[in-house]
Amino acid sequence: MLYTVKEVAELANVTVKMLHHYHRIGLLIPTEISDAGYRLYGTGALERLQQILLYRELDFTLEQINGLLRDNPDRSAILAEQEELLHQRKERLERMIETLRKTQNSRERGEQMEDKELFTGFEREEEWKEALREQHEYLKESYDYDLLNSAPLQPQRMNDLALEGAAFMTAMADALRAGRKHSDGTVTALISSHLEFLGGHGHPLSAQDFAVQNRFFLGDDFHLRMLEGQQTGLAYYLAAAADAYAAGAETES
């Protein structure tokens, strides 16, 4: 039985435009082209489309998929490999779901989750890219900044930065709730330790640059929402503390 491109699109829940693109790049060739010029797909083409969509679900690029299907025409071997990859993803997703549940339960109980537990399951570059996708799309659209491809994402390094960043923001939120002044010694020590950590992990940031960054967050809806979602007033408190720290650094120099 042969299917038209529209029928295949409905069957596989993809778009006609996608199937046309796959044909153009040689990834999925129709079984035959009718005298009227219509693309027609048989069982073999449908099986190949299934393999393509499974690889896409696993975040392989179209170029990678083309190479994999070309170099390994054994459908049974491909299916076995895809099953193993999907099991691995399922295990990672289950760990991430459990992390989300723990986070939600901690919030509902008014408890602070252990910093090291916040990122359980973020073990691969693809997982970090997914976690950062919303921020990436916002920065790309608003500032034409490519967050995900500006530099390689190293999962362990990203975990270290995220853990320290979460601990820093939690400590600053605690200082705000405790009523500490922006120039309080405890707050100054927190910022100093944070900047020292960033510098040691490939993100050197001067006191002045840190102040500029936090003033920027005040005028940027996305980042303002992130900070204020953690603690009301945190964005403004952090900006004022960063300004005070920068002023102190200038005085010392």
C-alpha positions as CSV (number, residue, x, y, z in Angstrom):
1,M,0.0,0.0,0.0
2,L,1.2,3.5,-0.9
3,Y,0.5,6.6,1.1
4,T,0.5,10.2,-0.1
5,V,2.6,12.8,1.7
6,K,-0.5,14.2,3.4
7,E,-1.5,10.7,4.6
8,V,2.0,10.0,6.0
9,A,2.0,13.4,7.7
10,E,-1.3,12.5,9.5
11,L,-0.2,9.0,10.2
12,A,3.2,10.0,11.8
13,N,1.9,13.3,13.3
14,V,4.4,15.4,11.4
15,T,4.0,18.2,8.9
16,V,4.0,17.9,5.2
17,K,6.7,20.6,5.1
18,M,8.9,18.4,7.2
19,L,8.5,15.4,4.9
20,H,9.3,17.7,1.9
21,H,12.4,18.8,3.7
22,Y,13.5,15.3,4.4
23,H,13.1,14.5,0.7
24,R,15.1,17.5,-0.4
25,I,18.1,16.6,1.9
26,G,17.9,12.9,0.9
27,L,17.0,11.6,4.3
28,L,13.6,10.1,3.4
29,I,13.1,9.4,-0.3
30,P,9.5,8.5,-1.4
31,T,9.0,5.0,-2.6
32,E,7.9,6.4,-5.9
33,I,6.7,9.6,-7.6
34,S,3.4,9.4,-9.5
35,D,2.9,10.6,-13.0
36,A,1.2,13.6,-11.6
37,G,4.3,14.4,-9.4
38,Y,2.9,13.2,-6.1
39,R,5.2,11.7,-3.5
40,L,4.1,8.2,-2.5
41,Y,5.4,6.2,0.5
42,G,5.4,2.5,1.1
43,T,6.2,0.3,4.1
44,G,10.0,0.6,3.8
45,A,9.8,4.4,3.7
46,L,7.4,4.4,6.7
47,E,9.9,2.2,8.7
48,R,12.7,4.6,7.9
49,L,10.6,7.5,9.0
50,Q,10.0,5.7,12.3
51,Q,13.7,5.4,12.8
52,I,14.3,9.0,11.9
53,L,11.7,10.2,14.4
54,L,13.1,8.0,17.1
55,Y,16.5,9.5,16.6
56,R,15.0,13.0,16.5
57,E,13.4,12.2,19.9
58,L,16.9,11.4,21.1
59,D,18.2,14.8,20.0
60,F,20.3,13.6,17.1
61,T,20.8,16.1,14.3
62,L,19.5,15.3,10.8
63,E,23.0,15.0,9.5
64,Q,23.9,12.5,12.3
65,I,20.7,10.5,11.5
66,N,21.5,10.4,7.8
67,G,25.0,9.1,8.7
68,L,23.7,6.5,11.1
69,L,21.1,5.1,8.8
70,R,23.6,5.1,5.9
71,D,26.3,3.3,7.9
72,N,24.1,0.8,9.6
73,P,21.3,-0.4,7.3
74,D,20.4,-3.3,9.6
75,R,16.9,-2.3,10.9
76,S,17.0,-4.8,13.8
77,A,20.4,-3.4,15.1
78,I,19.1,0.1,14.8
79,L,16.0,-0.6,16.7
80,A,18.0,-2.4,19.5
81,E,20.3,0.6,19.8
82,Q,17.4,3.0,19.8
83,E,15.6,1.0,22.5
84,E,18.8,1.2,24.7
85,L,19.1,4.9,24.2
86,L,15.5,5.4,25.0
87,H,15.8,3.4,28.2
88,Q,18.8,5.6,29.2
89,R,16.7,8.7,28.6
90,K,13.8,7.2,30.5
91,E,16.0,6.7,33.5
92,R,17.4,10.2,33.4
93,L,13.9,11.7,33.0
94,E,12.7,9.7,36.0
95,R,15.5,11.1,38.0
96,M,14.6,14.6,36.9
97,I,10.9,14.0,37.6
98,E,11.9,12.9,41.1
99,T,14.0,16.0,41.5
100,L,11.0,18.2,40.5
101,R,8.7,16.3,43.0
102,K,11.2,16.9,45.8
103,T,11.6,20.5,44.9
104,Q,7.8,21.0,44.9
105,N,7.4,19.2,48.1
106,S,10.1,21.2,49.7
107,R,8.4,24.5,48.6
108,E,5.0,23.3,49.9
109,R,6.5,22.5,53.3
110,G,8.5,25.8,53.4
111,E,11.8,23.9,53.5
112,Q,15.0,24.6,51.7
113,M,16.1,21.7,49.5
114,E,19.7,20.6,49.7
115,D,21.7,22.5,47.0
116,K,23.3,19.3,45.7
117,E,19.8,17.8,45.1
118,L,18.6,20.6,42.9
119,F,20.2,19.4,39.7
120,T,20.0,15.6,40.1
121,G,19.7,14.1,36.6
122,F,21.5,16.9,34.7
123,E,24.3,14.7,33.6
124,R,24.6,15.4,29.8
125,E,25.0,18.4,27.7
126,E,21.6,17.8,26.1
127,E,19.9,17.9,29.5
128,W,21.5,21.3,30.3
129,K,20.5,22.6,26.9
130,E,16.9,21.6,27.6
131,A,17.0,23.2,31.0
132,L,18.3,26.4,29.5
133,R,16.2,26.4,26.4
134,E,13.6,29.0,27.6
135,Q,16.3,31.4,28.6
136,H,18.2,30.8,25.4
137,E,15.1,31.5,23.3
138,Y,14.5,34.7,25.2
139,L,18.1,36.0,24.9
140,K,18.2,35.0,21.2
141,E,14.9,36.9,20.4
142,S,15.6,39.9,22.7
143,Y,19.3,40.4,22.4
144,D,20.4,38.1,19.5
145,Y,22.6,36.2,22.0
146,D,23.2,32.5,21.5
147,L,23.4,31.1,25.0
148,L,23.5,27.4,24.0
149,N,26.1,27.6,21.3
150,S,28.4,30.5,22.5
151,A,30.6,27.9,24.2
152,P,30.5,24.1,24.9
153,L,28.4,23.1,27.8
154,Q,30.3,20.9,30.2
155,P,27.8,19.2,32.5
156,Q,30.0,18.8,35.6
157,R,31.2,22.4,35.3
158,M,27.7,23.6,34.8
159,N,26.5,21.6,37.8
160,D,29.3,23.2,40.0
161,L,28.3,26.7,38.8
162,A,24.6,26.0,39.3
163,L,25.1,24.7,42.8
164,E,27.3,27.6,43.9
165,G,24.9,30.1,42.2
166,A,21.9,28.5,44.0
167,A,23.7,28.7,47.3
168,F,24.7,32.3,46.7
169,M,21.1,33.4,45.8
170,T,19.7,31.5,48.8
171,A,22.2,33.2,51.1
172,M,21.3,36.6,49.6
173,A,17.6,35.9,50.0
174,D,18.3,35.0,53.7
175,A,20.2,38.2,54.2
176,L,17.3,40.2,52.7
177,R,14.7,38.4,55.0
178,A,17.0,39.0,58.0
179,G,17.0,42.8,57.2
180,R,20.8,43.1,56.6
181,K,21.9,46.3,55.0
182,H,23.3,46.2,51.4
183,S,26.8,47.0,52.7
184,D,26.7,44.6,55.6
185,G,29.9,42.7,56.1
186,T,28.1,39.4,55.7
187,V,26.6,40.5,52.3
188,T,30.0,41.8,51.2
189,A,31.7,38.5,52.1
190,L,29.0,36.6,50.1
191,I,29.6,38.7,47.0
192,S,33.3,38.5,47.3
193,S,33.2,34.7,47.6
194,H,30.8,34.4,44.7
195,L,33.0,36.5,42.4
196,E,36.1,34.5,43.5
197,F,34.3,31.3,42.6
198,L,33.2,32.5,39.2
199,G,36.8,33.7,38.4
200,G,38.1,30.3,39.4
201,H,35.7,28.6,37.0
202,G,36.3,30.5,33.9
203,H,33.9,33.4,34.5
204,P,36.0,36.3,35.8
205,L,33.7,39.2,36.7
206,S,34.9,42.5,38.2
207,A,32.9,44.2,41.0
208,Q,31.9,46.9,38.5
209,D,30.8,44.4,35.9
210,F,28.8,42.5,38.6
211,A,27.0,45.7,39.5
212,V,26.2,46.5,35.8
213,Q,24.9,42.9,35.4
214,N,22.5,43.2,38.3
215,R,21.3,46.6,37.2
216,F,20.6,45.1,33.8
217,F,18.5,42.4,35.5
218,L,16.3,45.1,37.0
219,G,15.3,46.3,33.6
220,D,14.9,42.8,32.0
221,D,11.5,41.2,32.6
222,F,12.8,37.6,32.2
223,H,15.6,37.8,34.8
224,L,13.7,40.1,37.1
225,R,10.9,37.5,37.2
226,M,13.4,34.7,37.9
227,L,14.9,36.6,40.9
228,E,11.6,37.9,42.3
229,G,10.1,34.5,42.0
230,Q,12.7,33.2,44.5
231,Q,12.2,36.1,47.0
232,T,10.2,39.3,46.6
233,G,12.6,42.2,46.5
234,L,15.7,40.0,45.8
235,A,16.5,41.6,42.4
236,Y,16.5,45.1,43.9
237,Y,18.4,44.0,47.0
238,L,21.0,42.2,44.9
239,A,21.5,45.3,42.6
240,A,21.9,47.6,45.6
241,A,24.3,45.2,47.3
242,A,26.3,44.9,44.1
243,D,26.5,48.7,43.7
244,A,27.7,49.0,47.3
245,Y,30.3,46.3,46.8
246,A,31.5,48.0,43.6
247,A,31.7,51.4,45.3
248,G,33.8,49.8,48.1
249,A,36.1,48.2,45.6
250,E,36.7,51.5,43.9
251,T,37.5,53.2,47.2
252,E,40.0,50.5,48.1
253,S,41.7,50.9,44.7
